[in-house]
């Protein structure tokens, strides 16, 4: 995992940051009636780059295949922050590179996603958005209340 003062950008390039802001200890959760639970654990932001540590885990008694595409953040000002590079566990289908993951019962998978602001980067409260590919194609994933204040 990157250090608090280091973010990993596209193609693994390291971006040195100064005084990153880290979200409070609260996390937000998206859960389906079956299949899986997705938790946004921490948010870090420095300038126009933000990263979110996501945990995904099965809630089934059997292994479930999971992937989601089109990951992005929306801040409280309505600004969009697009995914930059593949997430660390290759959960996303970023530019067709990630194949998703098998969610084994009792084992959580953590992955860090990096995002870059498309416009102004003054936001401090975010919602995380994605479109599920598996197990239910097209389901919208939204986690709200990711707060740096």
DSSP file (Angstrom, degrees, kcal/mol; ACC not computed):
  #  RESIDUE AA STRUCTURE BP1 BP2  ACC     N-H-->O    O-->H-N    N-H-->O    O-->H-N    TCO  KAPPA ALPHA  PHI   PSI    X-CA   Y-CA   Z-CA
    1    1 A X              0   0    0      0, 0.0   110,-0.0     0, 0.0     0, 0.0   0.000 360.0 360.0 360.0 142.4    0.0    0.0    0.0
    2    2 A X        -     0   0    0      1,-0.1     5,-0.1     2,-0.1     2,-0.0  -0.315 360.0-108.2 -64.6 149.5    1.2    3.5   -0.7
    3    3 A X    >   -     0   0    0      1,-0.1     3,-2.4     2,-0.0    -1,-0.1  -0.335  36.3-100.1 -69.9 160.2    2.5    5.6    2.2
    4    4 A X  T 3  S+     0   0    0      1,-0.3    16,-0.2    -2,-0.0    -1,-0.1   0.791 125.4  44.6 -55.0 -27.5    0.3    8.5    3.3
    5    5 A X  T 3  S+     0   0    0     14,-0.1    12,-2.1     1,-0.1     2,-0.4   0.246 107.9  68.3-101.4  15.0    2.5   10.9    1.4
    6    6 A X  E <   -A   16   0A   0     -3,-2.4     2,-0.3    10,-0.2    10,-0.2  -0.988  56.5-174.3-137.8 126.0    2.8    8.8   -1.8
    7    7 A X  E     -A   15   0A   0      8,-1.9     8,-3.0    -2,-0.4     2,-0.6  -0.893  21.5-133.5-113.7 148.8    0.1    8.0   -4.3
    8    8 A X  E     -A   14   0A   0     -2,-0.3     6,-0.2     6,-0.2     5,-0.1  -0.910  29.0-172.4-103.8 123.9    0.5    5.6   -7.2
    9    9 A X    >   -     0   0    0      4,-3.9     3,-1.4    -2,-0.6    77,-0.1  -0.078  40.7 -34.1 -98.4-162.0   -0.8    6.9  -10.5
   10   10 A X  G >  S+     0   0    0      1,-0.3     3,-2.0     2,-0.2    -1,-0.3  -0.201 127.9  11.6 -57.8 146.3   -1.3    5.5  -13.9
   11   11 A X  G 3  S-     0   0    0      1,-0.3    -1,-0.3    -3,-0.1    -2,-0.1   0.739 130.5 -69.7  54.7  26.4    1.1    2.9  -15.2
   12   12 A X  G <  S+     0   0    0     -3,-1.4    -1,-0.3     1,-0.2    -2,-0.2   0.561  85.6 157.5  75.5   8.3    2.5    2.7  -11.6
   13   13 A X    <   -     0   0    0     -3,-2.0    -4,-3.9    -5,-0.1     2,-0.4  -0.434  39.8-127.0 -67.7 141.0    4.1    6.1  -11.6
   14   14 A X  E     -A    8   0A   0     -6,-0.2     2,-0.6    -2,-0.1    -6,-0.2  -0.755  17.4-159.8 -94.2 133.6    4.6    7.5   -8.1
   15   15 A X  E     -A    7   0A   0     -8,-3.0    -8,-1.9    -2,-0.4     2,-0.3  -0.943  12.3-142.8-114.9 111.2    3.2   10.9   -7.3
   16   16 A X  E     -A    6   0A   0     -2,-0.6     2,-0.3   -10,-0.2   -10,-0.2  -0.568  24.6-171.4 -73.4 131.6    4.8   12.6   -4.3
   17   17 A X        -     0   0    0    -12,-2.1     2,-0.5    -2,-0.3     3,-0.2  -0.838  17.2-135.5-122.5 159.8    2.3   14.6   -2.4
   18   18 A X  S    S-     0   0    0     -2,-0.3    29,-0.1     1,-0.2   -12,-0.0  -0.967  77.3 -14.7-118.5 133.5    2.5   17.0    0.5
   19   19 A X  S    S-     0   0    0     -2,-0.5    -1,-0.2     1,-0.1   -14,-0.1   0.913  77.4-156.2  46.1  62.7    0.2   16.9    3.5
   20   20 A X        -     0   0    0    -16,-0.2     2,-0.4    -3,-0.2    26,-0.2  -0.370  12.9-124.6 -65.7 147.4   -2.5   14.6    2.1
   21   21 A X  E     -B   45   0B   0     24,-2.8    24,-2.0    -2,-0.0     2,-0.4  -0.800  25.6-157.4 -93.1 134.6   -5.9   14.9    3.7
   22   22 A X  E     -B   44   0B   0     -2,-0.4    22,-0.2    22,-0.2    20,-0.0  -0.922  17.5-113.8-118.0 137.2   -7.3   11.6    5.0
   23   23 A X        -     0   0    0     20,-2.7   125,-0.2    -2,-0.4   123,-0.0  -0.194  39.6 -95.5 -64.1 157.8  -10.9   10.8    5.6
   24   24 A X        -     0   0    0    123,-1.3    19,-0.2     1,-0.1    -1,-0.1  -0.059  46.5 -89.5 -64.0 174.6  -12.2   10.2    9.1
   25   25 A X  S    S+     0   0    0     17,-0.1    -1,-0.1     2,-0.0     2,-0.1   0.571  95.0 103.5 -68.2 -10.8  -12.5    6.7   10.6
   26   26 A X        -     0   0    0    121,-0.1     2,-0.3     1,-0.0   121,-0.2  -0.419  53.8-162.6 -74.7 151.1  -16.1    6.2    9.3
   27   27 A X        -     0   0    0     -2,-0.1     2,-0.3   119,-0.1    14,-0.2  -0.911  11.0-135.1-127.5 158.3  -16.6    4.0    6.3
   28   28 A X  E     -C   40   0B   0     12,-1.2    12,-2.6    -2,-0.3     2,-0.4  -0.863  19.6-153.7-112.4 152.0  -19.5    3.7    3.9
   29   29 A X  E     -C   39   0B   0     -2,-0.3     2,-0.5    10,-0.2    10,-0.2  -0.963  14.1-165.6-130.9 139.9  -20.9    0.3    2.7
   30   30 A X  E     +C   38   0B   0      8,-3.2     8,-3.5    -2,-0.4     2,-0.4  -0.997  22.4 176.4-118.2 125.4  -22.8   -0.9   -0.3
   31   31 A X  E     -C   37   0B   0     -2,-0.5     6,-0.2     6,-0.2     2,-0.2  -0.989  20.4-146.3-133.9 141.2  -24.3   -4.4    0.1
   32   32 A X        -     0   0    0      4,-2.2     3,-0.0    -2,-0.4    -2,-0.0  -0.585  34.5-109.4 -93.4 164.2  -26.5   -6.6   -2.1
   33   33 A X  S    S+     0   0    0     -2,-0.2     2,-0.3     2,-0.0    -1,-0.1   0.820 104.6   2.2 -62.3 -29.0  -29.1   -8.9   -0.7
   34   34 A X  S    S+     0   0    0      2,-0.1     2,-1.5    26,-0.0    -2,-0.2  -0.856 116.9  40.1-142.0 177.2  -26.8  -11.7   -1.7
   35   35 A X  S    S-     0   0    0     -2,-0.3    24,-2.2    -4,-0.1    25,-0.8  -0.563 101.9  -5.6  84.0 -74.3  -23.4  -12.0   -3.3
   36   36 A X  E     - D   0  58B   0     -2,-1.5    -4,-2.2    22,-0.3     2,-0.4  -0.933  42.3-137.2-153.6 167.8  -21.2   -9.3   -1.8
   37   37 A X  E     -CD  31  57B   0     20,-2.6    20,-2.4    -2,-0.3     2,-0.4  -0.996  19.0-160.9-129.4 135.8  -20.5   -6.2    0.4
   38   38 A X  E     -CD  30  56B   0     -8,-3.5    -8,-3.2    -2,-0.4     2,-0.4  -0.980   8.5-170.8-121.9 127.6  -18.3   -3.3   -0.7
   39   39 A X  E     -CD  29  55B   0     16,-3.3    16,-3.0    -2,-0.4     2,-0.8  -0.964  19.2-147.5-122.9 130.7  -16.8   -0.9    1.8
   40   40 A X  E     +CD  28  54B   0    -12,-2.6   -12,-1.2    -2,-0.4    14,-0.2  -0.877  24.6 176.7 -93.7 109.3  -15.0    2.3    1.2
   41   41 A X  E     +     0   0B   0     12,-2.7     2,-0.3    -2,-0.8    -1,-0.2   0.946  54.7   2.1 -84.1 -52.4  -12.5    2.4    4.1
   42   42 A X  E     - D   0  53B   0     11,-0.8    11,-2.4   -15,-0.0     2,-0.4  -0.976  52.6-155.1-140.6 151.9  -10.4    5.5    3.6
   43   43 A X  E     - D   0  52B   0     -2,-0.3   -20,-2.7     9,-0.2     2,-0.4  -0.992  11.1-172.4-124.6 134.7  -10.1    8.5    1.2
   44   44 A X  E     -BD  22  51B   0      7,-2.7     7,-2.9    -2,-0.4     2,-0.4  -0.975   5.5-176.0-124.5 142.3   -6.9   10.4    0.7
   45   45 A X  E     +BD  21  50B   0    -24,-2.0   -24,-2.8    -2,-0.4     2,-0.3  -0.998  14.3 169.8-142.3 136.4   -6.6   13.6   -1.3
   46   46 A X  E >   - D   0  49B   0      3,-2.9     3,-1.7    -2,-0.4     2,-0.2  -0.887  68.0 -50.2-144.1 111.9   -3.8   15.8   -2.4
   47   47 A X  T 3  S-     0   0    0     -2,-0.3   -30,-0.0     1,-0.3    -1,-0.0  -0.448 123.5 -13.8  63.4-125.0   -4.5   18.5   -5.0
   48   48 A X  T 3  S+     0   0    0     -2,-0.2    69,-2.5    -3,-0.1     2,-0.4   0.239 121.5  85.0 -96.8  13.3   -6.3   17.1   -7.9
   49   49 A X  E <   +DE  46 116B   0     -3,-1.7    -3,-2.9    67,-0.2     2,-0.3  -0.958  50.9 175.1-118.9 132.8   -5.6   13.4   -7.0
   50   50 A X  E     -DE  45 115B   0     65,-2.5    65,-3.3    -2,-0.4     2,-0.4  -0.959  10.0-162.1-130.0 150.9   -7.7   11.3   -4.6
   51   51 A X  E     -DE  44 114B   0     -7,-2.9    -7,-2.7    -2,-0.3     2,-0.4  -0.986   1.4-160.9-132.9 148.6   -7.4    7.6   -3.7
   52   52 A X  E     -DE  43 113B   0     61,-2.3    61,-2.6    -2,-0.4     2,-0.6  -0.994  12.8-143.2-129.1 128.8  -10.0    5.4   -2.1
   53   53 A X  E     -DE  42 112B   0    -11,-2.4   -12,-2.7    -2,-0.4   -11,-0.8  -0.839  26.2-168.4 -90.6 121.0   -9.2    2.1   -0.3
   54   54 A X  E     -DE  40 111B   0     57,-3.1    57,-2.7    -2,-0.6     2,-0.4  -0.898  12.0-161.4-114.6 138.5  -12.0   -0.3   -1.1
   55   55 A X  E     -DE  39 110B   0    -16,-3.0   -16,-3.3    -2,-0.4     2,-0.4  -0.978   8.9-174.1-116.2 131.4  -12.8   -3.7    0.6
   56   56 A X  E     +DE  38 109B   0     53,-2.6    53,-2.6    -2,-0.4     2,-0.3  -0.987   8.3 170.7-125.8 137.4  -15.0   -6.2   -1.1
   57   57 A X  E     -D   37   0B   0    -20,-2.4   -20,-2.6    -2,-0.4     2,-0.1  -0.994  32.6-108.2-147.0 150.0  -16.1   -9.5    0.4
   58   58 A X  E     -D   36   0B   0     49,-0.5    48,-0.4    46,-0.4   -22,-0.3  -0.457  15.6-171.2 -74.8 145.6  -18.6  -12.3   -0.3
   59   59 A X        +     0   0    0    -24,-2.2     2,-0.2    -2,-0.1   -23,-0.2   0.197  64.5  92.1-114.2  10.4  -21.7  -12.7    1.8
   60   60 A X  S    S-     0   0    0    -25,-0.8     4,-0.1     2,-0.3    -2,-0.1  -0.570  81.3-126.1 -97.9 163.7  -22.4  -16.0    0.1
   61   61 A X  S    S+     0   0    0     -2,-0.2     2,-0.3     2,-0.1    44,-0.1   0.533  95.3  54.4 -84.1  -8.0  -21.4  -19.5    1.3
   62   62 A X  S    S-     0   0    0     42,-0.1    -2,-0.3   -27,-0.0     2,-0.2  -0.788 102.1 -82.0-121.6 166.3  -19.8  -20.1   -2.1
   63   63 A X        -     0   0    0     -2,-0.3     2,-0.4    41,-0.1    41,-0.2  -0.454  44.0-161.3 -68.6 136.9  -17.2  -18.3   -4.2
   64   64 A X  E     -K  103   0C   0     39,-2.0    39,-4.1    -2,-0.2     2,-0.4  -0.973  14.6-132.4-123.2 134.5  -18.6  -15.3   -6.2
   65   65 A X  E     -K  102   0C   0     -2,-0.4     2,-0.4    37,-0.2    37,-0.2  -0.737  30.8-173.0 -84.3 132.0  -17.0  -13.7   -9.2
   66   66 A X  E     +K  101   0C   0     35,-3.0    35,-2.8    -2,-0.4     2,-0.3  -0.991  16.7 151.2-133.1 134.3  -17.0   -9.9   -8.9
   67   67 A X  E     -F  134   0B   0     67,-1.9    66,-3.0    -2,-0.4    67,-1.8  -0.971  14.2-172.4-151.4 152.0  -16.0   -7.1  -11.3
   68   68 A X  E     -Fg 132  92B   0     23,-0.9    25,-1.1    -2,-0.3    64,-0.3  -0.991   6.2-162.5-144.7 149.2  -17.2   -3.5  -11.7
   69   69 A X  E     +F  131   0B   0     62,-3.3    62,-3.1    -2,-0.3    25,-0.1  -0.669  60.2  42.5-123.2 175.2  -16.4   -0.9  -14.4
   70   70 A X  E     -     0   0B   0     -2,-0.2     2,-0.3    60,-0.2    -1,-0.2   0.898  68.0-175.0  54.3  50.7  -16.6    2.9  -14.8
   71   71 A X  E     +     0   0B   0     -3,-0.2    12,-1.3    59,-0.1     2,-0.3  -0.592  15.4 146.7 -76.8 135.0  -15.4    3.8  -11.3
   72   72 A X  E     -FH 129  82B   0     57,-2.1    57,-3.0    -2,-0.3     2,-0.3  -0.979  38.1-126.8-159.9 163.4  -15.5    7.6  -10.5
   73   73 A X  E     -FH 128  81B   0      8,-2.6     8,-2.7    -2,-0.3     2,-0.4  -0.857  10.5-159.7-111.2 150.2  -16.0   10.0   -7.7
   74   74 A X  E     -FH 127  80B   0     53,-1.9    53,-1.8    -2,-0.3     6,-0.2  -0.999  16.4-150.5-124.0 127.7  -18.4   13.0   -7.5
   75   75 A X  E >   -F  126   0B   0      4,-2.3     3,-2.4    -2,-0.4    51,-0.2  -0.394  34.8 -93.3 -92.5 175.8  -17.6   15.7   -5.0
   76   76 A X  T 3  S+     0   0    0     49,-1.3    50,-0.1     1,-0.3    -1,-0.1   0.637 125.3  57.6 -64.6 -13.7  -20.1   17.9   -3.2
   77   77 A X  T 3  S-     0   0    0     48,-0.2    -1,-0.3     2,-0.1     3,-0.1   0.403 120.1-107.4 -93.7   0.8  -19.6   20.6   -5.9
   78   78 A X  S <  S+     0   0    0     -3,-2.4     2,-0.2     1,-0.3    -2,-0.1   0.503  70.7 147.0  86.0   4.6  -20.7   18.2   -8.6
   79   79 A X        -     0   0    0      1,-0.0    -4,-2.3    40,-0.0     2,-0.4  -0.531  42.6-134.2 -76.2 139.9  -17.2   17.8  -10.0
   80   80 A X  E     -H   74   0B   0     -2,-0.2    38,-2.4    -6,-0.2     2,-0.5  -0.772  12.9-162.5 -96.9 139.0  -16.3   14.4  -11.4
   81   81 A X  E     -HI  73 117B   0     -8,-2.7    -8,-2.6    -2,-0.4    36,-0.3  -0.981  16.5-148.7-119.9 114.5  -13.0   12.6  -10.6
   82   82 A X  E     -HI  72 116B   0     34,-1.9    34,-2.4    -2,-0.5   -10,-0.2  -0.549  24.7 -96.8 -89.5 149.4  -12.2    9.8  -13.1
   83   83 A X  E     - I   0 115B   0    -12,-1.3     2,-0.5    32,-0.2    32,-0.3  -0.357  35.3-156.9 -59.9 137.4  -10.3    6.6  -12.3
   84   84 A X        -     0   0    0     30,-3.4    30,-0.2     1,-0.1    -1,-0.1  -0.922  55.8 -21.6-122.8 104.3   -6.6    6.9  -13.2
   85   85 A X  S    S-     0   0    0     -2,-0.5    29,-0.3   -75,-0.1    -1,-0.1  -0.006  96.5 -48.0  84.2 166.5   -4.9    3.6  -13.8
   86   86 A X        -     0   0    0    -77,-0.1   -74,-0.1     1,-0.1    26,-0.1  -0.442  60.7-111.0 -71.7 142.1   -5.8    0.1  -12.7
   87   87 A X    >   -     0   0    0     -2,-0.1     3,-1.2     1,-0.1    26,-0.2  -0.329  34.0-105.4 -68.6 160.8   -6.8   -0.5   -9.1
   88   88 A X  T 3  S+     0   0    0     24,-1.6    -1,-0.1     1,-0.3    23,-0.1   0.769 118.5  39.2 -66.0 -29.2   -4.2   -2.5   -7.1
   89   89 A X  T 3  S-     0   0    0     23,-0.1    -1,-0.3    20,-0.1    22,-0.1   0.383 106.9-121.9-100.0   3.4   -6.3   -5.7   -6.9
   90   90 A X    <   +     0   0    0     -3,-1.2    10,-1.4     8,-0.1     9,-0.4   0.877  63.7 143.3  57.3  42.0   -7.5   -5.4  -10.5
   91   91 A X        +     0   0    0      8,-0.1   -23,-0.9     7,-0.1    10,-0.2   0.888  54.1  69.4 -71.8 -41.5  -11.2   -5.5   -9.5
   92   92 A X  B    S-g   68   0B   0    -25,-0.2     8,-0.4     8,-0.1   -23,-0.2  -0.332  81.8-129.5 -81.1 159.7  -12.1   -3.0  -12.2
   93   93 A X    >   +     0   0    0    -25,-1.1     3,-2.4     4,-0.1   -24,-0.1  -0.217  41.6 176.3 -94.9  41.4  -12.2   -3.5  -15.9
   94   94 A X  G >  S-     0   0    0      1,-0.3     3,-2.5     2,-0.2     4,-0.3  -0.282  74.8 -18.4 -54.7 117.6  -10.2   -0.3  -16.4
   95   95 A X  G 3  S-     0   0    0      1,-0.3    -1,-0.3     2,-0.1    -9,-0.0   0.836 122.3 -65.2  47.9  38.1   -9.4   -0.1  -20.1
   96   96 A X  G <  S+     0   0    0     -3,-2.4    -1,-0.3     1,-0.1    -2,-0.2   0.643 115.9 112.8  65.4  17.6  -10.3   -3.8  -20.4
   97   97 A X    <   +     0   0    0     -3,-2.5     2,-0.2    -4,-0.0    -2,-0.1   0.880  55.6  70.9 -88.8 -40.3   -7.3   -4.7  -18.2
   98   98 A X        -     0   0    0     -4,-0.3    -7,-0.1    -6,-0.2     3,-0.1  -0.542  53.9-168.1 -83.9 143.9   -8.9   -6.0  -15.0
   99   99 A X        -     0   0    0     -9,-0.4    -8,-0.1     1,-0.4    -6,-0.1   0.349  42.5-117.2-107.8   3.7  -10.6   -9.3  -15.0
  100  100 A X        -     0   0    0    -10,-1.4    -1,-0.4    -8,-0.4     2,-0.3  -0.345  31.3 -90.2  85.6-174.2  -12.3   -9.0  -11.6
  101  101 A X  E     -K   66   0C   0    -35,-2.8   -35,-3.0   -10,-0.2     2,-0.6  -0.947  21.0-115.5-138.9 155.3  -11.8  -11.2   -8.6
  102  102 A X  E     -K   65   0C   0     -2,-0.3     2,-0.9   -37,-0.2   -37,-0.2  -0.851  27.9-144.9 -90.5 122.6  -13.1  -14.3   -7.0
  103  103 A X  E     -K   64   0C   0    -39,-4.1   -39,-2.0    -2,-0.6     2,-0.4  -0.800  16.3-162.8 -91.9 106.2  -14.7  -13.5   -3.7
  104  104 A X    >   -     0   0    0     -2,-0.9     3,-2.1     3,-0.3   -46,-0.4  -0.736  31.0 -99.1 -90.1 133.0  -14.0  -16.5   -1.4
  105  105 A X  T 3  S+     0   0    0     -2,-0.4    -1,-0.1     1,-0.3   -46,-0.1  -0.230 107.6  15.8 -53.1 134.6  -16.2  -16.8    1.7
  106  106 A X  T 3  S+     0   0    0    -48,-0.4     2,-0.5     1,-0.1    -1,-0.3   0.456 105.8  99.2  82.8   1.1  -14.4  -15.4    4.8
  107  107 A X    <   -     0   0    0     -3,-2.1   -49,-0.5   -49,-0.0     2,-0.3  -0.968  56.9-156.0-127.3 119.3  -11.7  -13.6    2.8
  108  108 A X        -     0   0    0     -2,-0.5     2,-0.5   -51,-0.1   -51,-0.2  -0.654   6.7-146.9 -90.7 147.1  -11.8   -9.8    2.1
  109  109 A X  E     -E   56   0B   0    -53,-2.6   -53,-2.6    -2,-0.3     2,-0.4  -0.968  10.3-159.4-115.2 127.1  -10.0   -8.2   -0.8
  110  110 A X  E     +E   55   0B   0     -2,-0.5     2,-0.3   -55,-0.2   -55,-0.2  -0.855  13.8 174.2-106.0 140.3   -8.6   -4.7   -0.5
  111  111 A X  E     -E   54   0B   0    -57,-2.7   -57,-3.1    -2,-0.4     2,-0.5  -0.997  23.8-137.9-146.8 140.3   -7.8   -2.5   -3.4
  112  112 A X  E     -E   53   0B   0     -2,-0.3   -24,-1.6   -59,-0.2     2,-0.4  -0.874  17.3-163.6-102.2 127.5   -6.7    1.1   -3.8
  113  113 A X  E     -E   52   0B   0    -61,-2.6   -61,-2.3    -2,-0.5     2,-0.4  -0.883   5.1-152.7-107.2 139.4   -8.3    3.2   -6.6
  114  114 A X  E     -E   51   0B   0     -2,-0.4   -30,-3.4   -29,-0.3     2,-0.3  -0.930  13.4-174.3-115.1 138.7   -6.8    6.5   -7.8
  115  115 A X  E     -EI  50  83B   0    -65,-3.3   -65,-2.5    -2,-0.4     2,-0.4  -0.940  12.2-153.1-131.7 150.6   -8.8    9.3   -9.3
  116  116 A X  E     -EI  49  82B   0    -34,-2.4   -34,-1.9    -2,-0.3   -67,-0.2  -0.989  27.4-113.2-126.3 135.0   -8.0   12.6  -10.9
  117  117 A X  E     - I   0  81B   0    -69,-2.5   -36,-0.2    -2,-0.4     4,-0.1  -0.373  14.0-156.2 -64.2 138.9  -10.3   15.7  -10.9
  118  118 A X  S    S-     0   0    0    -38,-2.4    -1,-0.1     2,-0.2   -37,-0.1   0.726  80.5  -4.5 -85.2 -24.5  -11.6   16.7  -14.3
  119  119 A X  S    S+     0   0    0      1,-0.5    -2,-0.1   -39,-0.4   -40,-0.0  -0.150 122.7   5.7-133.7-131.4  -12.2   20.3  -13.2
  120  120 A X        -     0   0    0      1,-0.1    -1,-0.5    -2,-0.1     3,-0.2  -0.292  54.1-156.3 -60.7 145.9  -11.9   22.1   -9.9
  121  121 A X        +     0   0    0      1,-0.1    -1,-0.1    -4,-0.1   -72,-0.1  -0.165  58.7 111.1-119.5  38.8  -10.4   20.0   -7.1
  122  122 A X        +     0   0    0    -74,-0.1    -1,-0.1   -47,-0.0   -74,-0.0   0.499  44.9 123.7 -90.8  -4.0  -11.7   21.7   -4.0
  123  123 A X        +     0   0    0     -3,-0.2     3,-0.1     1,-0.1   -48,-0.0  -0.181  30.4 173.2 -62.7 148.5  -14.1   18.9   -3.0
  124  124 A X        +     0   0    0      1,-0.2    24,-3.3    25,-0.0     2,-0.4   0.407  67.1  58.9-130.7  -8.8  -13.9   17.4    0.5
  125  125 A X  E     - J   0 147B   0     22,-0.2   -49,-1.3    23,-0.1     2,-0.3  -0.995  69.2-178.0-126.7 130.3  -17.0   15.1    0.4
  126  126 A X  E     -FJ  75 146B   0     20,-3.4    20,-2.4    -2,-0.4     2,-0.4  -0.848  24.9-151.3-128.1 156.6  -17.3   12.4   -2.2
  127  127 A X  E     -F   74   0B   0    -53,-1.8   -53,-1.9    -2,-0.3     2,-0.5  -0.989  22.9-139.4-120.9 139.8  -19.6    9.7   -3.5
  128  128 A X  E     -FJ  73 143B   0     15,-2.8    15,-2.4    -2,-0.4     2,-0.3  -0.851  21.8-170.9-101.6 131.2  -18.0    6.7   -5.2
  129  129 A X  E     +FJ  72 142B   0    -57,-3.0   -57,-2.1    -2,-0.5     2,-0.3  -0.928  13.3 154.9-125.2 145.6  -19.8    5.3   -8.3
  130  130 A X  E     - J   0 141B   0     11,-1.8    11,-2.9    -2,-0.3     2,-0.5  -0.972  35.9-124.8-158.4 163.6  -19.3    2.1  -10.4
  131  131 A X  E     -FJ  69 140B   0    -62,-3.1   -62,-3.3    -2,-0.3     9,-0.2  -0.972  32.1-125.8-116.8 119.2  -21.2   -0.1  -12.7
  132  132 A X  E     +F   68   0B   0      7,-3.2     6,-3.2    -2,-0.5     7,-0.3  -0.390  26.4 179.0 -67.4 134.5  -21.2   -3.8  -11.7
  133  133 A X  E     +     0   0B   0    -66,-3.0     2,-0.3     1,-0.5     4,-0.3   0.787  60.7  54.9 -98.4 -43.2  -20.1   -6.3  -14.4
  134  134 A X  E    S+F   67   0B   0    -67,-1.8   -67,-1.9     2,-0.2    -1,-0.5  -0.988 107.0  10.6-141.3 143.0  -20.4   -9.5  -12.4
  135  135 A X  S    S+     0   0    0     -2,-0.3     2,-0.6   -69,-0.2    -1,-0.1  -0.990 141.1  16.2 -84.5 -15.0  -22.4  -11.0  -10.7
  136  136 A X  S >  S-     0   0    0      3,-0.1     3,-1.7     0, 0.0    -2,-0.2  -0.872  83.6-136.4-123.9  99.2  -25.2   -8.7  -12.0
  137  137 A X  T 3  S+     0   0    0     -2,-0.6    -4,-0.3    -4,-0.3     3,-0.1  -0.233  83.0  14.2 -58.0 132.4  -24.3   -6.7  -15.0
  138  138 A X  T 3  S+     0   0    0     -6,-3.2    -1,-0.2     1,-0.3    -5,-0.1   0.275  80.0 143.9  90.9 -10.5  -25.3   -3.1  -15.0
  139  139 A X    <   -     0   0    0     -3,-1.7    -7,-3.2    -7,-0.3     2,-0.5  -0.439  50.7-126.0 -62.4 133.6  -26.2   -2.8  -11.3
  140  140 A X  E     -J  131   0B   0     -9,-0.2     2,-0.5    -2,-0.1    -9,-0.2  -0.711  19.0-156.7 -87.1 128.4  -25.2    0.7  -10.1
  141  141 A X  E     +J  130   0B   0    -11,-2.9   -11,-1.8    -2,-0.5     2,-0.4  -0.911  17.5 172.4-104.1 124.6  -22.9    0.8   -7.1
  142  142 A X  E     -J  129   0B   0     -2,-0.5     2,-0.5   -13,-0.2   -13,-0.2  -0.979  13.3-176.0-137.4 123.8  -23.0    4.1   -5.1
  143  143 A X  E     -J  128   0B   0    -15,-2.4   -15,-2.8    -2,-0.4     3,-0.3  -0.980  17.3-168.3-117.2 119.0  -21.3    4.8   -1.8
  144  144 A X  E     +     0   0B   0     -2,-0.5   -17,-0.2   -17,-0.2     3,-0.1  -0.645  53.6  44.5-106.4 161.1  -22.0    8.2   -0.3
  145  145 A X  E     +     0   0B   0    -19,-0.4     2,-1.0     1,-0.2   -18,-0.2   0.718  53.3 159.6  85.6  22.3  -20.6   10.2    2.5
  146  146 A X  E     -J  126   0B   0    -20,-2.4   -20,-3.4    -3,-0.3     2,-0.4  -0.703  27.2-173.4 -76.2 107.8  -16.8    9.8    1.9
  147  147 A X  E     -J  125   0B   0     -2,-1.0  -123,-1.3   -22,-0.2   -22,-0.2  -0.893  36.0-174.3-120.2 130.6  -15.7   12.8    3.9
  148  148 A X              0   0    0    -24,-3.3  -126,-0.2    -2,-0.4   -23,-0.1   0.468 360.0 360.0 -94.7  -4.2  -12.3   14.4    4.4
  149  149 A X              0   0    0    -25,-0.4    -1,-0.2  -128,-0.1  -126,-0.1   0.497 360.0 360.0 -76.5 360.0  -13.6   17.0    6.9
